[in-house]
Amino acid sequence: MHLECLANELLLDLFQYIDIIHLFHAFHGLNTRFNKLLITKLTSYNLDFRSVSKYNFDNVCQKYLPLIINKIISFHLSDNDETPNLSKIFLSYGFTINQFINLKSFSLYNIQSFDIFNQLIIQCNHLPYLTHLNMIKCFFNYRENEIKSLMNNIWNLPKLTHCILDKTASK
């Protein structure tokens, strides 16, 4: 039996278990049926940039993200040792968090710049479905008035029900 013989419903179920980077790398461009399944039939995506290579990150941002940005429900962005400056590079592509109109969960890891961190949080204010915000190991310098403003921006997110601040502090 060939993969192409499987019903669309079964393929869509299988696609749910494959991360977006590998999913598009393996199936996008094979034929029009797979392209249609990936772009129009798959209704939601989880985008995880925690351990992605620079090449795969650039590839996803340039080729696939513009096609599915409105279907992403969970987004993980990290500036750890494996993915340094990824948040800055992400913003340099011209993307804004408020373009992720169906985003329900947003996680930030190891963000070292208060300006980038604050910019991303402010953009979350326009997300009608954002219920979960996670900020993990984000260390940056800030002034007291800046942190108060940042906290107000977080608490004013309209639908936020879960917020995790784990080891987030100043240097």
GUMITOR-735364 format. One record per residue (C-alpha): x, y negated, z; residue in three letters; residue number from 1. Coordinates in pm, whole numbers, plus 50000, padded with zeros to 5 digits. Layout:
<recs>
+-------+-------+-------+---------+-----+
|     X |     Y |     Z | residuo | num |
+-------+-------+-------+---------+-----+
|     X |     Y |     Z |     Ala | NUM |
...
+-------+-------+-------+---------+-----+
</recs>
This chain:
<recs>
+-------+-------+-------+---------+-----+
|     X |     Y |     Z | residuo | num |
+-------+-------+-------+---------+-----+
| 50000 | 50000 | 50000 |     Met |   1 |
| 50126 | 49655 | 49911 |     His |   2 |
| 50091 | 49346 | 50125 |     Leu |   3 |
| 49901 | 49175 | 49845 |     Glu |   4 |
| 49628 | 49441 | 49873 |     Cys |   5 |
| 49532 | 49340 | 50226 |     Leu |   6 |
| 49213 | 49140 | 50274 |     Ala |   7 |
| 49246 | 48766 | 50334 |     Asn |   8 |
| 49094 | 48802 | 50681 |     Glu |   9 |
| 49356 | 49057 | 50783 |     Leu |  10 |
| 49639 | 48844 | 50645 |     Leu |  11 |
| 49510 | 48540 | 50835 |     Leu |  12 |
| 49501 | 48747 | 51155 |     Asp |  13 |
| 49860 | 48861 | 51093 |     Leu |  14 |
| 49973 | 48505 | 51021 |     Phe |  15 |
| 49867 | 48402 | 51372 |     Gln |  16 |
| 50153 | 48612 | 51514 |     Tyr |  17 |
| 50429 | 48462 | 51299 |     Ile |  18 |
| 50588 | 48130 | 51389 |     Asp |  19 |
| 50535 | 47853 | 51138 |     Ile |  20 |
| 50897 | 47836 | 51022 |     Ile |  21 |
| 50916 | 48205 | 50934 |     His |  22 |
| 50560 | 48209 | 50802 |     Leu |  23 |
| 50621 | 47940 | 50543 |     Phe |  24 |
| 50970 | 48065 | 50462 |     His |  25 |
| 50835 | 48414 | 50390 |     Ala |  26 |
| 50502 | 48344 | 50222 |     Phe |  27 |
| 50484 | 47992 | 50079 |     His |  28 |
| 50553 | 47988 | 49707 |     Gly |  29 |
| 50502 | 48362 | 49652 |     Leu |  30 |
| 50177 | 48311 | 49465 |     Asn |  31 |
| 49871 | 48088 | 49465 |     Thr |  32 |
| 49674 | 48324 | 49691 |     Arg |  33 |
| 49931 | 48304 | 49972 |     Phe |  34 |
| 49968 | 47929 | 49926 |     Asn |  35 |
| 49592 | 47886 | 49952 |     Lys |  36 |
| 49578 | 48104 | 50264 |     Leu |  37 |
| 49858 | 47908 | 50430 |     Leu |  38 |
| 49739 | 47559 | 50340 |     Ile |  39 |
| 49359 | 47574 | 50324 |     Thr |  40 |
| 49240 | 47885 | 50508 |     Lys |  41 |
| 49464 | 47889 | 50814 |     Leu |  42 |
| 49291 | 47652 | 51053 |     Thr |  43 |
| 49553 | 47590 | 51321 |     Ser |  44 |
| 49927 | 47603 | 51376 |     Tyr |  45 |
| 50163 | 47603 | 51672 |     Asn |  46 |
| 50481 | 47413 | 51589 |     Leu |  47 |
| 50782 | 47494 | 51807 |     Asp |  48 |
| 51107 | 47306 | 51742 |     Phe |  49 |
| 51287 | 47425 | 52059 |     Arg |  50 |
| 51538 | 47661 | 51897 |     Ser |  51 |
| 51531 | 47571 | 51531 |     Val |  52 |
| 51831 | 47518 | 51308 |     Ser |  53 |
| 51881 | 47174 | 51156 |     Lys |  54 |
| 51828 | 47329 | 50810 |     Tyr |  55 |
| 51493 | 47486 | 50907 |     Asn |  56 |
| 51384 | 47168 | 51085 |     Phe |  57 |
| 51457 | 46956 | 50777 |     Asp |  58 |
| 51289 | 47213 | 50553 |     Asn |  59 |
| 50969 | 47219 | 50760 |     Val |  60 |
| 50957 | 46839 | 50795 |     Cys |  61 |
| 51013 | 46773 | 50426 |     Gln |  62 |
| 50814 | 47054 | 50262 |     Lys |  63 |
| 50546 | 47187 | 50494 |     Tyr |  64 |
| 50463 | 46947 | 50774 |     Leu |  65 |
| 50293 | 46691 | 50546 |     Pro |  66 |
| 50063 | 46971 | 50421 |     Leu |  67 |
| 49951 | 47090 | 50765 |     Ile |  68 |
| 50008 | 46803 | 51009 |     Ile |  69 |
| 49635 | 46767 | 51072 |     Asn |  70 |
| 49606 | 47138 | 51166 |     Lys |  71 |
| 49875 | 47153 | 51433 |     Ile |  72 |
| 49726 | 47212 | 51778 |     Ile |  73 |
| 50045 | 47272 | 51977 |     Ser |  74 |
| 50378 | 47093 | 51930 |     Phe |  75 |
| 50710 | 47149 | 52111 |     His |  76 |
| 50990 | 46898 | 52051 |     Leu |  77 |
| 51333 | 46942 | 52208 |     Ser |  78 |
| 51665 | 46760 | 52226 |     Asp |  79 |
| 51857 | 47044 | 52393 |     Asn |  80 |
| 52207 | 47164 | 52302 |     Asp |  81 |
| 52068 | 47380 | 52020 |     Glu |  82 |
| 51865 | 47092 | 51876 |     Thr |  83 |
| 52044 | 46764 | 51962 |     Pro |  84 |
| 51872 | 46437 | 51864 |     Asn |  85 |
| 51580 | 46623 | 51710 |     Leu |  86 |
| 51325 | 46372 | 51842 |     Ser |  87 |
| 51516 | 46085 | 51682 |     Lys |  88 |
| 51548 | 46272 | 51352 |     Ile |  89 |
| 51178 | 46362 | 51365 |     Phe |  90 |
| 51082 | 45996 | 51402 |     Leu |  91 |
| 51328 | 45895 | 51127 |     Ser |  92 |
| 51124 | 46104 | 50882 |     Tyr |  93 |
| 50841 | 45857 | 50939 |     Gly |  94 |
| 50616 | 46091 | 51135 |     Phe |  95 |
| 50415 | 45965 | 51429 |     Thr |  96 |
| 50248 | 46176 | 51693 |     Ile |  97 |
| 49911 | 46017 | 51621 |     Asn |  98 |
| 49918 | 46186 | 51278 |     Gln |  99 |
| 49867 | 46517 | 51461 |     Phe | 100 |
| 49495 | 46446 | 51490 |     Ile | 101 |
| 49401 | 46791 | 51626 |     Asn | 102 |
| 49688 | 46820 | 51873 |     Leu | 103 |
| 49580 | 46974 | 52203 |     Lys | 104 |
| 49916 | 47041 | 52366 |     Ser | 105 |
| 50237 | 46836 | 52338 |     Phe | 106 |
| 50561 | 46942 | 52506 |     Ser | 107 |
| 50882 | 46740 | 52527 |     Leu | 108 |
| 51208 | 46902 | 52635 |     Tyr | 109 |
| 51542 | 46743 | 52720 |     Asn | 110 |
| 51456 | 46400 | 52579 |     Ile | 111 |
| 51744 | 46171 | 52682 |     Gln | 112 |
| 51617 | 45837 | 52549 |     Ser | 113 |
| 51357 | 45640 | 52742 |     Phe | 114 |
| 51266 | 45442 | 52427 |     Asp | 115 |
| 51195 | 45755 | 52223 |     Ile | 116 |
| 51013 | 45919 | 52512 |     Phe | 117 |
| 50795 | 45613 | 52569 |     Asn | 118 |
| 50726 | 45573 | 52196 |     Gln | 119 |
| 50603 | 45933 | 52174 |     Leu | 120 |
| 50382 | 45894 | 52482 |     Ile | 121 |
| 50227 | 45569 | 52356 |     Ile | 122 |
| 50140 | 45739 | 52026 |     Gln | 123 |
| 49956 | 46012 | 52218 |     Cys | 124 |
| 49691 | 45756 | 52314 |     Asn | 125 |
| 49530 | 45800 | 51972 |     His | 126 |
| 49492 | 46179 | 51998 |     Leu | 127 |
| 49128 | 46269 | 52066 |     Pro | 128 |
| 49193 | 46632 | 52170 |     Tyr | 129 |
| 49518 | 46612 | 52367 |     Leu | 130 |
| 49455 | 46789 | 52697 |     Thr | 131 |
| 49804 | 46917 | 52789 |     His | 132 |
| 50123 | 46715 | 52818 |     Leu | 133 |
| 50448 | 46878 | 52932 |     Asn | 134 |
| 50770 | 46690 | 52998 |     Met | 135 |
| 51051 | 46928 | 53086 |     Ile | 136 |
| 51406 | 46826 | 53183 |     Lys | 137 |
| 51378 | 46479 | 53033 |     Cys | 138 |
| 51653 | 46266 | 53189 |     Phe | 139 |
| 51700 | 45901 | 53100 |     Phe | 140 |
| 51779 | 45566 | 53255 |     Asn | 141 |
| 51487 | 45337 | 53322 |     Tyr | 142 |
| 51389 | 45032 | 53520 |     Arg | 143 |
| 51113 | 45051 | 53778 |     Glu | 144 |
| 50867 | 44845 | 53572 |     Asn | 145 |
| 50930 | 45073 | 53270 |     Glu | 146 |
| 50849 | 45389 | 53460 |     Ile | 147 |
| 50529 | 45234 | 53596 |     Lys | 148 |
| 50424 | 45142 | 53244 |     Ser | 149 |
| 50509 | 45491 | 53122 |     Leu | 150 |
| 50306 | 45654 | 53399 |     Met | 151 |
| 50011 | 45426 | 53321 |     Asn | 152 |
| 50034 | 45529 | 52955 |     Asn | 153 |
| 50026 | 45895 | 53057 |     Ile | 154 |
| 49736 | 45861 | 53301 |     Trp | 155 |
| 49537 | 45661 | 53046 |     Asn | 156 |
| 49540 | 45940 | 52789 |     Leu | 157 |
| 49166 | 45989 | 52733 |     Pro | 158 |
| 49132 | 46370 | 52741 |     Lys | 159 |
| 49438 | 46471 | 52944 |     Leu | 160 |
| 49356 | 46746 | 53194 |     Thr | 161 |
| 49702 | 46902 | 53250 |     His | 162 |
| 50029 | 46717 | 53292 |     Cys | 163 |
| 50359 | 46876 | 53389 |     Ile | 164 |
| 50661 | 46668 | 53487 |     Leu | 165 |
| 50933 | 46924 | 53551 |     Asp | 166 |
| 51275 | 46794 | 53650 |     Lys | 167 |
| 51215 | 46465 | 53475 |     Thr | 168 |
| 51413 | 46180 | 53632 |     Ala | 169 |
| 51679 | 45919 | 53570 |     Ser | 170 |
| 52047 | 45989 | 53523 |     Lys | 171 |
+-------+-------+-------+---------+-----+
</recs>
